Amino acid sequence: MRVLVAGAGYAGTIAANRLAKKVKSAEITVLNPRPDFVERVRLHEQVAGTGAAAVPLASMLSQGIATRVGTVDKIGDGQVALDDGTSLDFDHLFLAVGSTAVPLPGTVATGTWEGAREAEAALSALPGGAAVTVVGGGLTGIETAAEIAFGRPGLRVRLVGQTIGASLSEGARKRVRTGLERLGVEVVAGTVARVDAGAGGGGGDVVLQAGRRFASDLTLWAVIGSVPDLAARSGLEVDGDGRAVVDGYLRSVTDPRIFVVGDCAAVPGARAACATAMPQGAHAADTLARMVQGRAPKPYAMGYTGQGVSLGRRDGLLQVDRRDGTARRLHVAGRAAAVIKERVCRYAKFGARTAVYTWLRS
């Protein structure tokens, strides 16, 4: 049985490893644009220069799993075409290409590996006193602004977002603001309309929809809001956001040979997170294993337990969630929360490598 896994993030990696463990006869090949596994939850550390977010992909995959560096250009009938002009046949495919960011002109996206490296280089070249603007009030933006302020205290850091920490409870949002203030981060409520380039291509002016304008030597786009168009381009049914529509077993409703997991799957109630990707990847692998063994598959179901956000290396916040992912009033903050958040990130990496995922379920 030939199995291809397109994408080696949390969802794709755990799917490949779990399937290799459960179906020894499967010939599994992981296709990825780079030879590295990127810990997306650590990209803010990569940007700020306080940590590394990538390890060799080979170190994450079980023995016997083949890898091929390349990008899937299109999915056909039992075959994928790669960007180098070659093609590979499959009996089953795990589509796990994740999500991406489309930055506003004049900004650098921090939510992708390539963007994070570009942002890291630009940030390291800034002199003390330079102004850095982070656009995006979600957890990605919060962590990016906080990490830069912690790692480069001589810079002037500004965070712009309509709502800061919208997924958190009211009390947790207040605590996040307190943590940002301690780090010297200026919080600006608003929506960025455009970035006007400065003279010589260095920095520019950030312009809000309300009309306010301020200078910025480096503007970072910390918003994850789109998925690659591979599914749509390949003729799979997608929702309004371009995510592949799946059945109750995480199979494409267009082609049941294709499992879709992670950010690129249109699963009702799911949010973009490793806490979503890993259970989906593991469940899809389990489903295929049951089918191979002649057993009936089980419908996919999961619930959330919480959210974690880093506020530099010495502060953080853990938000307790309801099963549907909405925030409860309870949260824990401070250095202990930062330590726990760090351990959760390490365990997520460990889980992707060893197919441990039940800790993510409520």
N, C-alpha and C positions, 0 to 999 in steps of 0.2 A: 504494500500500500504506500503510494507516494503522497507525502504531505508537505505542502509548502506553507511557511509562516511568513507573511509579508509585514515586516516591522518588528523590531526587537526592543520595544519599550517594556514596561512592566507586564502588559497584557500578553504580548507575543512571546516574551521570554518564559513566563510561567506556563503558558500553553505548551510550548515546545518541550520544556523539561518534564512537565507532568505527563504528557502523552508518551514521551520516551520511556518513562518509568512504567506506565500501565500497558502499553502496546509495544512489546519488544521488537516485533517484526516491522514496525513502521519505519519507512525511510524518510527521515525528516530533514528538510533543508530550510534554514532561516535566511531570508533575504532582508538586507538592511543597507541603507545608503552609506553607512560608515562602519568601520571595523570595531566600533566601540559600543558599549552599553552606556547610555546617558541616564544618570539619576536626575530626572527632571526636577525633583523636589529640592535639588541642591544647585540649580542653575543660578540662584541669587548669590550663592557663595562663589561660584565661578566668576560671575560678573565683578564682585567686590574684591576678588583676590584673596579671600579668606579660606577657600577650600577648593577641592576639585570635584567635578561632577561626572567624570567619565572613567571607565575602566575597560580593559580589553573584553570584547564580547565573548571571546573563547573561554574566558575565565568564568563566565556566567552560565554557560551551556553544558549540559550533561555530555558525557563521552558518547560518541557515535552520532551526534547531531552535526550535520554539515552546515557550513555558512557560505554565503556568497555576498560579496559587496556589490550592491547595485540597487537601482530604483525600479519598482514595477511601473511600467508605462500604461499597461492596459490588461484587464482580465478578460479572457475569452472563454470559450466552451472547453473547460478542462485544461486550460493553458494560460500562462501569463507571459506577456511580452515585456522584456526589460529594456531599459534606456540605452543599452549597448547594442541593440538590434537582435539579440538572441532571445530564445523562448524556452520555457520549461513546462512540462506536463504535470498535472496533479490529479489525484483521486479526490483529495480534500484540500481545502485552502483555509487558513486562518488569516483573515484580514484584520490587521492591528496597526494601521498606519497613524493612529493618534490624531492629534489636533495641531494646529499651527497658528501663527500670528501674522497678520497683514499690517505692518506698521504704517502709521501716518507718514507721508513724505517729510523728511527732515528729522526723523526719529530712528532709533535702533531698537529692534525687538529683542527682549531678554528671555522670552519663553521658548526659544529654539536654541539648539546647540550652536549653530553658526552665528546667530545673533548674539548669544551670550559671549562668545569668543571675541566678536567684533566690539561689543560693549566693554569687555574686559580690557582690550587694547586701548580703546579710546579713553577709558577712565584712568588707566595707569599713566597716560600722557598728560593728564590735567595737573596744573600747578595748584598749590594750596590757595584757598580762597575762591576757586572756580565754582560756578553754580551748576548743579546737576538737577534736572527735573525728571521725576518718574511719573509717567502717566498711567493711571489705573488704580482704582480704589479697592480692588479685590485683594485676596491674600497674596497673590503674586506681586502686586505693586507694593503692598505693605512690607513684605519680606525684602524686596529689592531695595527700597528706600532705607529701611532699618539697617540692612547689612552694609550698604555703602557708608552710611553715617557712622556705623561702628568701626568698619575697616579703614575708612579715610576721614577721620574726625576734622581734618582741616578744610574739607569741602563744605559748601553750602548746599544742603539737600532739601528739595521741595517735592512733596507728593501731591498730585492733582487727581481728584476723582469726585464724581457727583455725590457718592456716598462711600465712606471709608468703612470697609468691613461689613458690607450689606448682609452677608450670610451669617453673621454673628448676632448674638443677643445684644440688647441695648447696653447692658452692663459691660459686656466684653468689648464692645466698640469703644466705650469710654476708657477702658483699661488700655486698649491698643493706642489710643490717642495719647494717653499718659506716657506710655513707653516710647512713642515716637518723639514726644516733647523732650523727654530725658536725653534722647540722642541728638537733639537739636534739629529735628526734621520739621520744616514748616509744612503744615497741612492746608491745602487750598481746595475749597469746595467749588466745583465747576466742571465743565466739559471743554476739552481742547478742540478748537475749530481748525487750527492750522499752526504750522511752524514756519516762520519766515526766516530764510537762510541769512546768516550774517555775512559781512564782507570777507572775502577770501575763503569762504566755505567753513569758517570756524564758528560753531555755535549759531545763535540766532535768537529770535524772539518767539516765545510761546504766546499764542493769542487764544483767549477763551471765547466761547460763544457769547458770553455776556459783555465782551468788549475789552476786558482787562488784558493787559499785555505786560510781559516781563522777560528780561534777558535770561538766556540759558546757554551755558557753554557746551552742555551735552544733554540731549533729551532722549530718554529711554521709554520705549513702549512696552508696558507690562500688562498687556491685555491679550488673553487667549480667547479668540472668538470665531474661529473657523476650522474646517477640516479639509484635508486634501480632496480634490474633486475626482479621485481615482474611481470611487464607486459609481458616481454619476456618469463619468466618462466611459465606464465599462458597461453601461446599460442596466446596472442594478437599480432597483427601486430605492429612492432616497426621500427623506423628509424635506421640509422647507429649509433646513440648515445644511443640507447636503450629506446628512448621516444615513448610512444604509439601514433600511427598514428590515427588522428581524422578526422571527416568530418567537414563540415562548421558549425555544431551546437555543436561541442566539444564532440561528441559521438565517441566511438571507432568504427573504420571501420570493426572490427571483430565482435563486439557484441554491437548493438545500445542501449542495456539496461545500458551500462556502459558509464558514462561521465568521461572524463579525463581532469583535470584542474591543472594549476600551472606548476612547473618546469618539471614534468614528462610527459607533453603533448607536442607532436610534432606540434606546431602551427607556421607556417612560419612567420619569422620576430620577434618572441617573444624572450625576454631575461629573465634570471632568476632574478626576483625581486618581491617584494610584489605589486608593481604597475602593474604587469602582473597577479599575482595569484588572487588578489581580484576581478578585473573585470571578469576574467574567471569563478571563483567560483560563482559569482552573476549571470552571464549570463546563466550558466548551470542550476542553480536553477530556473531561470525564464523560461528557455526552458521547463523543466520538468513540471513546473506549467501550462504553456500554453497547453502542451500536455494533461495533466489531465483534463483541462477545455475544451478540444475539439477545441482549437485554434491552428492555424498554427504557428510553431516555427519561430523565426527570426534568420538569420545567425549571427554568431559572428563577430564583427569588433571592433577594438579599436585603439587608437593612444597614443603615449607617449607625455609627456609635459616637462620632465626634469629628472635630476639626482641630488642626494644630497650626500655629503660626509662630515663626521665630521673629524675635525683635532684637536682632544682633545675636552675639554668641552667649550672652549672659542673661537674657530675658526672653520670655516667650509666653504663650497663652494656649491653653487647651479648652476647647468649647465642647460641652456635652450636647449631643444631638438626639432628637427623636429618631425612630427607625426610618421615617420618611426623609430624613436629612435636614429638617428644620431645627433651629437652635432652641435648646432649653435655656432656662435662666442660669443654670449652673455653669461656672467656668473656673479654671484654676490658672493663676498667672504667677510670674516671677522666675527665679533661677531654676527652681525645681521643674517648672513646666518646660523650660528650655532644655533641661537634661532629658526629660521624658520625650520631648519632640525629637531630639537627636537620636535617641534609642529607637524610636518608631521608624525614623528614616533608615537607620541601619537595618532594622528588622524587615523593612519593605524590600531592601536589596537582598537580604538573606532569603526572604520568602520567594522572590522571583527566581533565585538560583536553585532553591531546594523544593519548590512547589508547596511550601507551607502557606496557607492563606486563611485558615479558619479564624485566626485572631481578628480578622477584619469584620467578621460577622457579629451581629448583636445576639 
